[in-house]
Amino acid sequence: MTKIRITQIKSKIGSTKRQKNTLEALGIKKMNNPIEHEATPQILGMVEKLRHLVKVEEI
């Protein structure tokens, strides 16, 4: 399975509570701090909901 690197590039201020909870569930604590995850359907679905806040790279 491929790995992806997720980096928050926009602030979560002004986001909905659900989006903030999704960022927390992914393990993103600060901006510009990359997190690596396996590219499972669950993780990709969470990233899709936050596509305006994060940058995704394949590793």
DAWO-V200354 format. One line per field, one symbol per residue. phi: phi as a letter, one per 20 degrees, with the letter a starting at -180 (. if undefined). psi: psi as a letter, one per 30 degrees, with the letter a starting at -180 (. if undefined). burial: I if it has 16 or more other ideal C-beta (glycine too) atoms within 10 Angstrom, else O. Layout:
# DAWO-V200354
phi->???
psi->???
burial->???
This chain:
# DAWO-V200354
phi->.fdcddcfdcfefnefgfffffgfffnedcfldfcdcfeegffffffffdgedcdcced
psi->klllkkkkflkfkflleeeeeeeeefgjellgjkkklkileeeeeeeefgffflkkkk.
burial->OOOIOIOIOOOIOOIOOOIOOIIOOIOIOOOOOOOOIOOOOOIOOIIOOIOOIIOIOOO
